[in-house]
Every structure is written in structure tokens, then in C-alpha cells.
């Protein structure tokens, strides 16, 4: 017996007709808009800008986020996200899903801890696909070891002066904001804070990475 993507999945009695319709909607989207082009995007190291509004329109970007910011949360359970990840796996180019959905790690800290003003400024355009946000934690010297990061932020009047470097930041070349881990205190994890840094801030620069083996970070 031959297996395909659907027959290889175990039956799930928890899925409703709404879940199945969500999968069908996503599959049509990926089959039409992504899968025919993903290999070339991988080769080029670039996902076209128009894919973010398209992903927002199909419901991907706002899945599970508060309605007040343009998300969809009512009736959304964990299976919706699992189905989304399964359908993205069919693309077979890991960098595409990682880049399109990178707001999933960059935006939650803003929504959970940001001021109302900041949340209203950032969340709606990100969920609409017109702006982008990335998470900037990994450093050349410390990797993802947050407790040993060296990027510093020093309060100077009513603003912070930030010094340091980040690397391998998924979506970083085209992000509008960086949710950035910085050291505002002493050694260890307790001295680390998070700052939302606009990408167009004076002193912020970005350098594209050369191609590397494995996952392409767009």
C-alpha cells in the first residue's frame, strides 16, 4: 500500500468539520500560492513581499491572536495551529514557513507586555501582513544562550542606548521591528530585558547572510 500525506496521518477524533474546512482552505492556498514557487524562493533567499498580505487574508497570520488587533481567537483551539503546521510541512522548504510565521515569536512579547500604545502601533499591521516583526536574541558569541548575551541597553534620559550584535535573525532583513533581548542589569538571565527596536532607528544596520547548508533564513 502506498502512502500519501493524508493517509500517513493518524485518525483524530477531536477534529470537527470546521477543522477540516480550515485544512482545505490552507491546502488550496499552499497549492496555488506557495508550493509551485517555494524551491525558487529558497534558491533566491527571498519570499515575495505580497505573500504576507495573502497569508493574512487566508487567516494564517492572525490565527489565535486577539480580535482587537485583527486576529481570530474565538473558537480557535490547538488543533488549528497543528493543522497549519502540517500543511506548511507539505511545502518541504522550511525557510518559507519560518519566515512567513516569524511573528509567532516576535509579536507575543509585545502583546503580552507592551503598553496599549505600542500594541496598537505594532500588532494590527503585523497581523495584516503590511509590517513585519522579528525576534532578535541570538548573538555571534553566545548563540541562543540568553543568560550569556552581551548586547547592552543603557538608559540615557528618556531613551535607551543599545550596543551589540545579533545573528541568524529569521526574517531580520525585512523586519520593521525587532523584539530584542538586551542586558540592562548584571550577569545571568536576571539581567536581561526586552526592547522593541524599530528597524529604521539610527545605528541599526543589517547584513544578509551567504547561503548555507540546510534551512535558509530569509
DOMIBA-7289 format. One record per residue (C-alpha): residue in one letter; x, y negated, z. Coordinates in pm, 1 decimal, decimal comma. Each point is the difference from the previous one (the first is absolute). Layout:
BEGIN
<site r="A" px="X" py="Y" pz="Z"/>
...
***
This chain:
BEGIN
<site r="X" px="0,0" py="0,0" pz="0,0"/>
<site r="X" px="136,5" py="-339,9" pz="-94,4"/>
<site r="X" px="-20,0" py="-290,2" pz="241,3"/>
<site r="X" px="-66,8" py="-362,7" pz="-71,9"/>
<site r="X" px="-6,2" py="-300,2" pz="232,1"/>
<site r="X" px="-358,0" py="61,1" pz="119,1"/>
<site r="X" px="1,8" py="378,2" pz="31,0"/>
<site r="X" px="321,0" py="-17,2" pz="206,0"/>
<site r="X" px="-169,7" py="-212,0" pz="266,7"/>
<site r="X" px="-161,6" py="175,7" pz="296,1"/>
<site r="X" px="-379,5" py="-40,8" pz="35,6"/>
<site r="X" px="-98,9" py="-278,1" pz="239,6"/>
<site r="X" px="-347,1" py="17,7" pz="150,8"/>
<site r="X" px="40,2" py="-347,3" pz="149,3"/>
<site r="X" px="-18,4" py="-169,7" pz="-340,1"/>
<site r="X" px="-330,4" py="-160,5" pz="-97,2"/>
<site r="X" px="-138,1" py="-102,7" pz="-336,6"/>
<site r="X" px="140,6" py="-348,7" pz="67,9"/>
<site r="X" px="347,1" py="146,1" pz="42,8"/>
<site r="X" px="-30,6" py="190,8" pz="-326,3"/>
<site r="X" px="-117,3" py="-311,7" pz="-181,9"/>
<site r="X" px="296,9" py="-190,6" pz="142,2"/>
<site r="X" px="232,2" py="264,9" pz="-140,4"/>
<site r="X" px="-169,7" py="-16,9" pz="-340,3"/>
<site r="X" px="28,9" py="-378,7" pz="-4,8"/>
<site r="X" px="369,4" py="14,1" pz="85,5"/>
<site r="X" px="69,1" py="275,9" pz="-249,4"/>
<site r="X" px="-154,8" py="-195,7" pz="-283,8"/>
<site r="X" px="210,6" py="-299,3" pz="98,9"/>
<site r="X" px="330,1" py="189,9" pz="20,3"/>
<site r="X" px="-65,8" py="196,5" pz="-318,0"/>
<site r="X" px="-78,1" py="-318,3" pz="-191,5"/>
<site r="X" px="224,0" py="-265,5" pz="153,0"/>
<site r="X" px="298,4" py="170,3" pz="160,8"/>
<site r="X" px="95,9" py="354,2" pz="-104,7"/>
<site r="X" px="58,5" py="-75,3" pz="-371,3"/>
<site r="X" px="245,0" py="-277,7" pz="90,3"/>
<site r="X" px="156,9" py="102,3" pz="332,0"/>
<site r="X" px="308,7" py="168,2" pz="-143,9"/>
<site r="X" px="87,9" py="-311,8" pz="-197,8"/>
<site r="X" px="-58,9" py="-221,7" pz="303,4"/>
<site r="X" px="238,8" py="224,4" pz="188,6"/>
<site r="X" px="258,5" py="-37,2" pz="-274,8"/>
<site r="X" px="-46,9" py="-377,9" pz="-8,4"/>
<site r="X" px="-5,8" py="-34,0" pz="380,0"/>
<site r="X" px="-308,5" py="-218,8" pz="-23,4"/>
<site r="X" px="-375,5" py="40,9" pz="48,0"/>
<site r="X" px="-198,0" py="-257,5" pz="-204,4"/>
<site r="X" px="-138,1" py="-287,0" pz="207,2"/>
<site r="X" px="-356,3" py="60,7" pz="-120,0"/>
<site r="X" px="-8,2" py="336,3" pz="178,8"/>
<site r="X" px="-52,9" py="-160,8" pz="341,2"/>
<site r="X" px="-331,4" py="-172,6" pz="-86,0"/>
<site r="X" px="-106,7" py="318,5" pz="-178,3"/>
<site r="X" px="83,5" py="209,0" pz="306,7"/>
<site r="X" px="-194,2" py="-248,1" pz="213,2"/>
<site r="X" px="-302,1" py="20,6" pz="-229,8"/>
<site r="X" px="-15,2" py="378,3" pz="23,6"/>
<site r="X" px="7,8" py="-21,4" pz="381,1"/>
<site r="X" px="352,7" py="119,9" pz="70,5"/>
<site r="X" px="154,8" py="-307,2" pz="159,9"/>
<site r="X" px="-284,6" py="-84,5" pz="235,8"/>
<site r="X" px="-68,4" py="354,6" pz="119,2"/>
<site r="X" px="-38,0" py="1,3" pz="378,8"/>
<site r="X" px="68,1" py="-372,1" pz="47,0"/>
<site r="X" px="-245,7" py="-242,9" pz="166,5"/>
<site r="X" px="-286,8" py="-125,2" pz="-212,9"/>
<site r="X" px="72,9" py="-360,0" pz="101,2"/>
<site r="X" px="323,7" py="12,3" pz="-200,2"/>
<site r="X" px="-148,6" py="169,5" pz="-303,4"/>
<site r="X" px="57,4" py="355,3" pz="115,8"/>
<site r="X" px="-240,6" py="292,7" pz="31,1"/>
<site r="X" px="-20,1" py="161,7" pz="341,9"/>
<site r="X" px="-363,0" py="97,1" pz="65,0"/>
<site r="X" px="-44,3" py="373,7" pz="-46,6"/>
<site r="X" px="367,2" py="50,4" pz="-85,2"/>
<site r="X" px="153,0" py="301,2" pz="173,4"/>
<site r="X" px="344,7" py="159,4" pz="-26,2"/>
<site r="X" px="-104,3" py="215,9" pz="-294,8"/>
<site r="X" px="-23,6" py="-301,0" pz="-229,9"/>
<site r="X" px="365,9" py="-76,6" pz="56,0"/>
<site r="X" px="99,2" py="365,0" pz="-40,6"/>
<site r="X" px="-187,5" py="19,0" pz="-330,1"/>
<site r="X" px="176,5" py="-315,4" pz="-117,7"/>
<site r="X" px="339,1" py="151,0" pz="83,2"/>
<site r="X" px="-90,7" py="324,1" pz="-176,1"/>
<site r="X" px="-101,5" py="-180,7" pz="-315,9"/>
<site r="X" px="313,1" py="-216,1" pz="7,5"/>
<site r="X" px="203,5" py="320,8" pz="21,8"/>
<site r="X" px="-136,6" py="96,2" pz="-342,5"/>
<site r="X" px="193,6" py="-293,8" pz="-144,9"/>
<site r="X" px="321,5" py="192,4" pz="81,9"/>
<site r="X" px="202,4" py="-324,1" pz="15,9"/>
<site r="X" px="40,9" py="-82,6" pz="367,4"/>
<site r="X" px="109,1" py="-358,3" pz="-46,1"/>
<site r="X" px="-331,7" py="-101,0" pz="-157,2"/>
<site r="X" px="-215,7" py="87,2" pz="300,5"/>
<site r="X" px="258,8" py="-127,2" pz="246,3"/>
<site r="X" px="14,2" py="-336,2" pz="-174,1"/>
<site r="X" px="-371,5" py="-48,6" pz="-64,8"/>
<site r="X" px="-86,5" py="90,6" pz="359,5"/>
<site r="X" px="295,7" py="-154,3" pz="183,2"/>
<site r="X" px="-236,6" py="-247,6" pz="167,8"/>
<site r="X" px="-100,4" py="300,5" pz="211,0"/>
<site r="X" px="311,9" py="-54,8" pz="210,7"/>
<site r="X" px="48,0" py="-373,4" pz="-50,6"/>
<site r="X" px="-353,7" py="-126,4" pz="66,3"/>
<site r="X" px="-117,3" py="183,4" pz="317,8"/>
<site r="X" px="238,7" py="-191,7" pz="231,9"/>
<site r="X" px="-143,3" py="-326,4" pz="-136,6"/>
<site r="X" px="-359,4" py="111,7" pz="50,7"/>
<site r="X" px="67,4" py="146,0" pz="344,7"/>
<site r="X" px="220,8" py="-272,2" pz="145,2"/>
<site r="X" px="-14,2" py="-308,9" pz="-221,5"/>
<site r="X" px="-189,8" py="-317,5" pz="78,8"/>
<site r="X" px="-340,0" py="-49,9" pz="-162,2"/>
<site r="X" px="153,7" py="-260,6" pz="-229,2"/>
<site r="X" px="276,4" py="233,9" pz="-116,3"/>
<site r="X" px="-237,9" py="292,8" pz="-47,0"/>
<site r="X" px="-233,4" py="-209,5" pz="-214,4"/>
<site r="X" px="293,0" py="-129,1" pz="-204,3"/>
<site r="X" px="157,4" py="339,0" pz="-67,5"/>
<site r="X" px="-251,4" py="284,3" pz="15,8"/>
<site r="X" px="-265,1" py="-104,2" pz="-259,1"/>
<site r="X" px="240,2" py="-61,0" pz="-291,3"/>
<site r="X" px="200,0" py="314,2" pz="80,5"/>
<site r="X" px="-313,5" py="214,5" pz="3,5"/>
<site r="X" px="-117,4" py="-168,4" pz="-321,1"/>
<site r="X" px="330,6" py="85,6" pz="-167,3"/>
<site r="X" px="91,5" py="-360,5" pz="-76,7"/>
<site r="X" px="278,7" py="-17,2" pz="260,3"/>
<site r="X" px="232,4" py="264,2" pz="143,1"/>
<site r="X" px="162,8" py="76,8" pz="331,9"/>
<site r="X" px="289,0" py="230,7" pz="88,6"/>
<site r="X" px="148,0" py="131,6" pz="323,4"/>
<site r="X" px="362,2" py="-105,3" pz="52,5"/>
<site r="X" px="160,6" py="218,1" pz="266,6"/>
<site r="X" px="279,3" py="207,3" pz="-156,0"/>
<site r="X" px="347,7" py="-156,2" pz="8,4"/>
<site r="X" px="329,8" py="77,3" pz="-173,6"/>
<site r="X" px="169,5" py="86,1" pz="329,7"/>
<site r="X" px="-279,3" py="143,5" pz="214,6"/>
<site r="X" px="-224,1" py="166,6" pz="-257,1"/>
<site r="X" px="-344,8" py="46,7" pz="152,5"/>
<site r="X" px="137,4" py="14,5" pz="354,6"/>
<site r="X" px="-204,6" py="-291,9" pz="129,1"/>
<site r="X" px="169,1" py="-2,1" pz="340,6"/>
<site r="X" px="334,2" py="-83,8" pz="-163,8"/>
<site r="X" px="-104,4" py="-257,8" pz="-257,7"/>
<site r="X" px="213,1" py="-312,1" pz="-10,1"/>
<site r="X" px="-211,9" py="-256,2" pz="-185,5"/>
<site r="X" px="-52,9" py="-283,5" pz="247,4"/>
<site r="X" px="-266,6" py="-265,6" pz="41,4"/>
<site r="X" px="80,9" py="-304,2" pz="213,1"/>
<site r="X" px="-269,0" py="-247,2" pz="99,0"/>
<site r="X" px="92,9" py="-351,3" pz="-107,3"/>
<site r="X" px="-272,1" py="-248,9" pz="93,7"/>
<site r="X" px="-324,2" py="124,5" pz="-155,0"/>
<site r="X" px="155,2" py="249,0" pz="-240,8"/>
<site r="X" px="237,1" py="295,9" pz="-8,7"/>
<site r="X" px="339,5" py="14,6" pz="-166,8"/>
<site r="X" px="50,0" py="352,9" pz="-134,7"/>
<site r="X" px="336,1" py="152,8" pz="-92,1"/>
<site r="X" px="48,7" py="349,5" pz="-136,5"/>
<site r="X" px="-58,3" py="240,7" pz="-285,5"/>
<site r="X" px="-251,7" py="271,1" pz="-82,6"/>
<site r="X" px="27,8" py="276,1" pz="-257,5"/>
<site r="X" px="-217,5" py="259,2" pz="-178,5"/>
<site r="X" px="-310,5" py="-212,7" pz="54,9"/>
<site r="X" px="-279,6" py="163,2" pz="-197,9"/>
<site r="X" px="-173,5" py="-260,3" pz="-214,4"/>
<site r="X" px="241,8" py="-261,0" pz="123,9"/>
<site r="X" px="92,2" py="-147,6" pz="-335,6"/>
<site r="X" px="-355,1" py="-123,8" pz="-58,1"/>
<site r="X" px="-133,0" py="-50,8" pz="352,9"/>
<site r="X" px="-147,7" py="-334,2" pz="105,2"/>
<site r="X" px="54,3" py="71,4" pz="369,7"/>
<site r="X" px="230,2" py="220,3" pz="205,4"/>
<site r="X" px="-108,4" py="142,8" pz="333,5"/>
<site r="X" px="350,7" py="-6,9" pz="139,7"/>
<site r="X" px="158,8" py="169,0" pz="300,5"/>
<site r="X" px="240,6" py="-243,7" pz="165,9"/>
<site r="X" px="196,5" py="-14,3" pz="321,4"/>
<site r="X" px="-119,2" py="-277,8" pz="229,1"/>
<site r="X" px="125,2" py="152,4" pz="324,6"/>
<site r="X" px="265,4" py="231,5" pz="135,2"/>
<site r="X" px="114,6" py="342,0" pz="-110,8"/>
<site r="X" px="-231,5" py="289,7" pz="-71,7"/>
<site r="X" px="-359,2" py="19,9" pz="-113,8"/>
<site r="X" px="-124,5" py="-239,6" pz="268,6"/>
<site r="X" px="190,1" py="-285,5" pz="-163,9"/>
<site r="X" px="-172,9" py="42,0" pz="-336,1"/>
<site r="X" px="-287,1" py="-216,9" pz="-125,1"/>
<site r="X" px="-189,6" py="-29,9" pz="-327,5"/>
<site r="X" px="-14,4" py="-313,9" pz="-212,8"/>
<site r="X" px="-208,6" py="-60,5" pz="-309,5"/>
<site r="X" px="239,4" py="-164,1" pz="-246,0"/>
<site r="X" px="-128,0" py="-154,5" pz="-324,6"/>
<site r="X" px="214,0" py="118,3" pz="-289,8"/>
<site r="X" px="38,1" py="-354,3" pz="-132,3"/>
<site r="X" px="157,7" py="-126,2" pz="324,1"/>
<site r="X" px="328,7" py="-184,2" pz="-49,2"/>
<site r="X" px="289,3" py="240,7" pz="44,7"/>
<site r="X" px="-190,9" py="316,4" pz="-92,0"/>
<site r="X" px="161,2" py="180,3" pz="-292,2"/>
<site r="X" px="-63,9" py="336,0" pz="-164,2"/>
<site r="X" px="219,9" py="233,6" pz="-201,5"/>
<site r="X" px="-137,0" py="288,1" pz="-205,2"/>
<site r="X" px="150,4" py="343,1" pz="65,9"/>
<site r="X" px="153,4" py="205,3" pz="-277,4"/>
<site r="X" px="-171,0" py="325,0" pz="-94,2"/>
<site r="X" px="56,8" py="279,7" pz="245,3"/>
<site r="X" px="-80,1" py="370,4" pz="19,9"/>
<site r="X" px="-349,5" py="74,9" pz="124,8"/>
<site r="X" px="-270,4" py="-245,9" pz="97,5"/>
<site r="X" px="13,6" py="-328,3" pz="-185,7"/>
<site r="X" px="-80,7" py="-298,7" pz="222,3"/>
<site r="X" px="-165,1" py="-261,6" pz="-217,7"/>
***
